[in-house]
Amino acid sequence: MTKSLPAKNWINQIHCGDCLQIMKQMPENSIDLIVTSPPYADARAHTYGGIPPEQYVDWFSLRATHMKRILKPTGSFVLNIKEKAVDGERHTYVLDLILALKREVGFRWVEEYIWHKTTSAPGKWKYRFRDSWERMLHFSKTKDFKMNQDSVKVPIGGWTESRLKNMSKNDRKRRNSATESGIGRKISAWEGKDTVYPSNVLHKSPVAHNTGHSAPFPDWMPEFFIKLFTDEEDIVLDPFLGSGTTFRVASRLNRIPIGIEIKKDYIEKIAS
């Protein structure tokens, strides 16, 4: 029988070990947000050993079962992951994992955010171009999860003045689609607004702090989702903590962080 973590010191801590074993000890319905980027298939072999793409779904789903168990009914789970090319074609392990998380583990697949890497390095391969995007997959445990949309509004920009300049008052109330689809938009909703809700394409740089980790998280990533899906004093877990970005950002935003990292050396670097 797996022992539970001591009640007083399981939060606001970085735990060393396999996240599967650590999460088994965590209380049910106790986490408000899980946001993480696990080792991708066959990636970071020198750091974490590398999980073959053929084994990845079973490996991750076993851990995801406990993620779902410890997540609150109002909580969210955000997974950053990317496919890889095998034998000249894209492997389906990410698509298979999405289906497994939904159909077998029982998560609800709410949304897919695309991270467009605005400063990705130039490159070309024989049959493809450089990768400049990754998936940010949003899952929930129930239909009624916490979401603070106003907390992640972005500047509307100066385009509204030129867009509205030559429009009549009637057009501003309701402008029909140029495709004549019958779907109109209320253009007047833009007037006088400094900020708007972002799209599900996040145009952000991959630049992260130089932490000595092979795949450090950029700060903006956990920050965006922590603001969007939690309130102050909520509990945020990263079960593949790596360079410690999620833990540090959650602390700065007055959330209660929990990190799990299998490599003791990285935990020592985070603490130093």
RODO-2510 file (C-alpha; in nm, 4 decimals, decimal comma):
residues 272
     n   res          X          Y          Z
     1     m     0,0000     0,0000     0,0000
     2     t     0,1377     0,3438    -0,0971
     3     k     0,1861     0,5790     0,1945
     4     s     0,0486     0,9335     0,1749
     5     l     0,2769     1,2336     0,1883
     6     p     0,2838     1,4090     0,5281
     7     a    -0,0023     1,6576     0,5430
     8     k     0,2177     1,9529     0,6347
     9     n     0,4932     1,9272     0,3773
    10     w     0,3537     1,7966     0,0499
    11     i     0,2711     2,1473    -0,0804
    12     n     0,5182     2,4259    -0,1538
    13     q     0,7834     2,1595    -0,2026
    14     i     0,9926     2,0018    -0,4767
    15     h     0,9788     1,6235    -0,4496
    16     c     1,2553     1,4057    -0,5909
    17     g     1,1470     1,0881    -0,7677
    18     d     0,9341     0,9411    -1,0439
    19     c     0,6157     1,1483    -1,0613
    20     l     0,4141     0,8257    -1,0807
    21     q     0,5194     0,7243    -0,7307
    22     i     0,4955     1,0762    -0,5858
    23     m     0,1474     1,1418    -0,7264
    24     k     0,0240     0,8120    -0,5832
    25     q     0,0839     0,9670    -0,2403
    26     m    -0,1045     1,2894    -0,3101
    27     p    -0,4617     1,3424    -0,1899
    28     e    -0,7505     1,3013    -0,4325
    29     n    -0,9073     1,6233    -0,5686
    30     s    -0,6298     1,8427    -0,4279
    31     i    -0,4630     2,0163    -0,7263
    32     d    -0,6037     2,3219    -0,9058
    33     l    -0,3737     2,3166    -1,2085
    34     i    -0,1244     2,0757    -1,3610
    35     v     0,0938     2,2412    -1,6223
    36     t     0,3913     2,0548    -1,7596
    37     s     0,6130     1,9596    -2,0510
    38     p     0,7330     1,5995    -2,0164
    39     p     1,0280     1,4591    -2,2086
    40     y     0,9119     1,4088    -2,5667
    41     a     0,9456     1,0671    -2,7289
    42     d     1,3105     0,9699    -2,7806
    43     a     1,4139     1,3186    -2,6654
    44     r     1,6580     1,4129    -2,3874
    45     a     1,8000     1,0598    -2,3896
    46     h     2,1159     1,1719    -2,2082
    47     t     1,9062     1,3416    -1,9394
    48     y     1,6022     1,1186    -1,8909
    49     g     1,6768     0,8054    -2,0912
    50     g     1,4309     0,8690    -2,3750
    51     i     1,0890     0,7027    -2,4075
    52     p     1,0418     0,5301    -2,7474
    53     p     0,7376     0,6656    -2,9328
    54     e     0,5835     0,3170    -2,9457
    55     q     0,5843     0,3021    -2,5635
    56     y     0,5012     0,6659    -2,4943
    57     v     0,1227     0,6458    -2,4716
    58     d     0,1267     0,3633    -2,2150
    59     w     0,4078     0,5327    -2,0190
    60     f     0,2306     0,8667    -1,9977
    61     s    -0,1241     0,7350    -1,9556
    62     l    -0,0219     0,5488    -1,6407
    63     r     0,0921     0,8786    -1,4904
    64     a    -0,2068     1,0683    -1,6306
    65     t    -0,4431     0,8384    -1,4400
    66     h    -0,3040     0,9812    -1,1171
    67     m    -0,3044     1,3348    -1,2568
    68     k    -0,6780     1,2996    -1,3090
    69     r    -0,7279     1,1504    -0,9614
    70     i    -0,5497     1,4361    -0,7798
    71     l    -0,6949     1,7148    -0,9961
    72     k    -0,9873     1,9052    -0,8462
    73     p    -1,3219     1,8910    -1,0317
    74     t    -1,2695     2,2615    -1,1130
    75     g    -0,9076     2,2089    -1,2167
    76     s    -0,7240     2,2001    -1,5482
    77     f    -0,4354     2,0032    -1,6963
    78     v    -0,2166     2,1695    -1,9620
    79     l     0,0278     1,9547    -2,1572
    80     n     0,3024     2,0931    -2,3825
    81     i     0,4146     1,8281    -2,6300
    82     k     0,5258     1,7888    -2,9918
    83     e     0,5337     1,5103    -3,2515
    84     k     0,8585     1,3886    -3,4038
    85     a     0,9525     1,2522    -3,7429
    86     v     1,0342     0,8808    -3,7629
    87     d     1,1533     0,7180    -4,0854
    88     g     1,0630     1,0240    -4,2892
    89     e     0,7108     1,0819    -4,1572
    90     r     0,5413     1,2253    -3,8525
    91     h     0,4855     0,9708    -3,5770
    92     t     0,1320     0,9563    -3,4381
    93     y     0,2235     0,9179    -3,0699
    94     v     0,0875     1,2620    -2,9748
    95     l    -0,2409     1,2027    -3,1569
    96     d    -0,2656     0,8574    -2,9983
    97     l    -0,1950     1,0102    -2,6581
    98     i    -0,4711     1,2693    -2,6967
    99     l    -0,7205     0,9933    -2,7754
   100     a    -0,5960     0,7801    -2,4844
   101     l    -0,6223     1,0686    -2,2383
   102     k    -0,9799     1,1250    -2,3492
   103     r    -1,1087     0,7729    -2,4071
   104     e    -0,9109     0,5659    -2,1573
   105     v    -0,8009     0,8012    -1,8791
   106     g    -1,1268     0,9972    -1,8909
   107     f    -1,0104     1,3567    -1,9325
   108     r    -1,2157     1,6066    -2,1284
   109     w    -1,0155     1,7562    -2,4173
   110     v    -1,1266     2,1181    -2,3919
   111     e    -0,8930     2,3101    -2,6218
   112     e    -0,5701     2,3038    -2,8178
   113     y    -0,3448     2,6078    -2,8019
   114     i    -0,0710     2,6442    -3,0604
   115     w     0,2564     2,7940    -2,9469
   116     h     0,4093     2,9752    -3,2439
   117     k     0,7800     3,0112    -3,1706
   118     t     0,8511     3,3599    -3,2963
   119     t     1,2292     3,3226    -3,2781
   120     s     1,2757     2,9622    -3,3879
   121     a     1,6136     2,8952    -3,5488
   122     p     1,6229     2,8817    -3,9326
   123     g     1,6514     2,5408    -4,0888
   124     k     1,5514     2,3090    -4,3723
   125     w     1,5378     1,9322    -4,4054
   126     k     1,4946     1,7162    -4,7141
   127     y     1,1160     1,6862    -4,6942
   128     r     1,0108     1,9481    -4,4376
   129     f     1,0875     2,2935    -4,3057
   130     r     1,1805     2,4049    -3,9563
   131     d     0,9499     2,3345    -3,6652
   132     s     0,8192     2,6646    -3,5333
   133     w     0,5149     2,5522    -3,3324
   134     e     0,4182     2,3177    -3,0511
   135     r     0,0931     2,1991    -2,8970
   136     m    -0,0430     2,3187    -2,5640
   137     l    -0,3270     2,0777    -2,4887
   138     h    -0,5907     2,1738    -2,2331
   139     f    -0,7755     1,8954    -2,0519
   140     s    -1,0219     1,9124    -1,7652
   141     k    -1,1803     1,6670    -1,5273
   142     t    -1,5330     1,8091    -1,5492
   143     k    -1,7350     2,0465    -1,7624
   144     d    -1,7297     2,3246    -1,5022
   145     f    -1,3665     2,4210    -1,4578
   146     k    -1,2203     2,7493    -1,3362
   147     m    -1,1206     2,9966    -1,6086
   148     n    -1,0261     3,3631    -1,5598
   149     q    -1,0317     3,4939    -1,9160
   150     d    -0,9937     3,8601    -1,8206
   151     s    -0,6574     3,7866    -1,6585
   152     v    -0,4867     3,7144    -1,9926
   153     k    -0,6235     3,9922    -2,2127
   154     v    -0,3810     4,1385    -2,4665
   155     p    -0,3465     4,4902    -2,6161
   156     i    -0,5885     4,5431    -2,9036
   157     g    -0,3356     4,7378    -3,1108
   158     g    -0,3789     5,0407    -3,3351
   159     w    -0,5537     4,8621    -3,6217
   160     t    -0,9040     4,9425    -3,4894
   161     e    -0,8861     5,3112    -3,5815
   162     s    -0,8231     5,2435    -3,9506
   163     r    -1,0715     4,9523    -3,9517
   164     l    -1,3557     5,1593    -3,8066
   165     k    -1,2777     5,4878    -3,9826
   166     n    -1,4871     5,4356    -4,2944
   167     m    -1,7640     5,2236    -4,1454
   168     s    -2,1182     5,3518    -4,1075
   169     k    -2,3005     5,3289    -3,7756
   170     n    -2,5090     5,0415    -3,9091
   171     d    -2,1983     4,8497    -4,0145
   172     r    -2,0532     4,9012    -3,6710
   173     k    -2,3594     4,7479    -3,5087
   174     r    -2,3516     4,4334    -3,7178
   175     r    -2,1252     4,3652    -4,0149
   176     n    -2,2075     4,0669    -4,2328
   177     s    -1,9347     3,8285    -4,3343
   178     a    -1,7651     3,9008    -4,6679
   179     t    -1,8320     3,5386    -4,7630
   180     e    -2,2072     3,5941    -4,7190
   181     s    -2,2203     3,3064    -4,4772
   182     g    -2,4894     3,4775    -4,2734
   183     i    -2,2589     3,5055    -3,9757
   184     g    -2,2055     3,8666    -3,8743
   185     r    -1,9836     4,0401    -3,6245
   186     k    -2,0592     4,3257    -3,3859
   187     i    -1,7826     4,5649    -3,4883
   188     s    -1,8827     4,8267    -3,2284
   189     a    -1,7587     4,5867    -2,9599
   190     w    -1,4032     4,6912    -3,0543
   191     e    -1,4616     5,0641    -3,0015
   192     g    -1,2950     5,2181    -2,6992
   193     k    -1,1267     4,8928    -2,6014
   194     d    -0,7600     4,8810    -2,5055
   195     t    -0,7454     4,5045    -2,4560
   196     v    -0,9125     4,1980    -2,6046
   197     y    -0,9128     3,8246    -2,5384
   198     p    -0,6218     3,6403    -2,6996
   199     s    -0,6622     3,3756    -2,9661
   200     n    -0,5608     3,0143    -2,9165
   201     v    -0,2425     3,0807    -3,1155
   202     l     0,0204     3,2131    -2,8769
   203     h     0,2956     3,4023    -3,0578
   204     k     0,5803     3,3765    -2,8092
   205     s     0,9550     3,3335    -2,7982
   206     p     1,1072     3,0039    -2,6790
   207     v     1,3846     3,1929    -2,4997
   208     a     1,4219     3,0737    -2,1410
   209     h     1,6573     3,1422    -1,8531
   210     n     1,9903     2,9650    -1,8826
   211     t     1,9404     2,7122    -1,6049
   212     g     2,1730     2,4398    -1,7278
   213     h     1,8751     2,2188    -1,8153
   214     s     1,8513     2,0614    -2,1617
   215     a     1,4929     2,1874    -2,2153
   216     p     1,4092     2,4872    -1,9941
   217     f     1,0550     2,6260    -1,9908
   218     p     1,0100     2,9926    -2,0958
   219     d     0,8461     3,1858    -1,8093
   220     w     0,5523     3,3124    -2,0154
   221     m     0,4161     2,9612    -2,0687
   222     p     0,3237     2,8591    -1,7135
   223     e     0,2435     3,2234    -1,6342
   224     f    -0,0252     3,2422    -1,9031
   225     f    -0,1993     2,9256    -1,7899
   226     i    -0,1562     2,9893    -1,4171
   227     k    -0,3282     3,3265    -1,4575
   228     l    -0,5966     3,1761    -1,6812
   229     f    -0,6910     2,8715    -1,4744
   230     t    -0,6138     2,9579    -1,1099
   231     d    -0,6632     3,2165    -0,8383
   232     e    -0,4162     3,3257    -0,5735
   233     e    -0,3473     3,0548    -0,3131
   234     d    -0,4482     2,7797    -0,5579
   235     i    -0,2180     2,4776    -0,5870
   236     v    -0,0127     2,4356    -0,9061
   237     l     0,1730     2,1133    -0,9879
   238     d     0,4435     2,0439    -1,2446
   239     p     0,5140     1,6678    -1,2354
   240     f     0,8093     1,7032    -1,4772
   241     l     0,9658     2,0098    -1,3187
   242     g     1,2963     2,0166    -1,5066
   243     s     1,4509     2,3613    -1,4691
   244     g     1,1928     2,4701    -1,2111
   245     t     1,0204     2,7430    -1,4117
   246     t     0,6630     2,6472    -1,3185
   247     f     0,7510     2,6333    -0,9485
   248     r     0,9219     2,9731    -0,9576
   249     v     0,6475     3,1448    -1,1604
   250     a     0,3684     2,9997    -0,9445
   251     s     0,5422     3,1326    -0,6322
   252     r     0,5793     3,4772    -0,7889
   253     l     0,2066     3,4812    -0,8742
   254     n     0,1103     3,3930    -0,5146
   255     r     0,0038     3,0398    -0,5962
   256     i     0,1128     2,7370    -0,3950
   257     p     0,3610     2,5388    -0,6077
   258     i     0,4478     2,1699    -0,6096
   259     g     0,7234     2,0279    -0,8247
   260     i     0,8324     1,6728    -0,9003
   261     e     1,1689     1,6058    -1,0620
   262     i     1,3411     1,2716    -1,0997
   263     k     1,6917     1,4177    -1,1295
   264     k     1,8397     1,5258    -0,7968
   265     d     2,1029     1,7402    -0,9736
   266     y     1,8334     1,9640    -1,1228
   267     i     1,6574     2,0054    -0,7899
   268     e     1,9865     2,1202    -0,6379
   269     k     2,0282     2,3746    -0,9189
   270     i     1,6742     2,5059    -0,8642
   271     a     1,7401     2,5457    -0,4914
   272     s     2,0785     2,7159    -0,5372
***
